[in-house]
Amino acid sequence: MKGKWILVSCMLVLLVAVRVETTEAVTCKPIELSSCASAITSSTPPSNLCCSKIKEQKPCLCNYLKNPSLKKFVNTPNARRVAGTCGTPFPRC
């Protein structure tokens, strides 16, 4: 019985290790959100590309909000609306 638990534990460790290796780091590039420009500056709905880029760049949004040059674009009601429409809650930083 003890050997069975050791085997199960080893399998779980291997699964976690494989999952960690396949996770890619996000490269924070504000230009990646350019596909959202028309949705943010008007009332048009965001495109699928825009939504996928917002989801991809979500870990970067707090850094963008700390940057005075980017904050004025990222921290707007329309930007929040677009993020919400895409199903990506706006982060609390």
Residue, then its C-alpha position, 0 to 999 in steps of 0.5 A: m500500500k505504501g508503494k502505491w502512494i509513492l507511485v501516485s506521488c511521483m506521477l503527480v510530481l511528474l505531471v506538475a513538472v511537465r505543466v511547468e515546462t510547457t507554460e510560456a512566459v508572457t512578453c510584455k509588449p504594449i504594441e500587442l494591444s494595437s488590435c484593440a485601438s478601434a474598440i477602445t477609441s470608439s464604441t465598436p465591439p472588440s475583435n477576436l484578435c483584440c480579445s486574445k491579445i488582452k488575455e495574453q497581455k493580462p499579466c502585463l496590465c499592471n505594469y502598463l498602468k504604472n507607466p505614465s505614457l501608457k496609463k492614459f490609454v489603458n486606464t480608461p472606461n472604454a479600455r475597461r469595457v473592452a476587457g470586460t467584453c472579452g471576459t478578462p477582468f481588469p486587474r486591481c494593482 
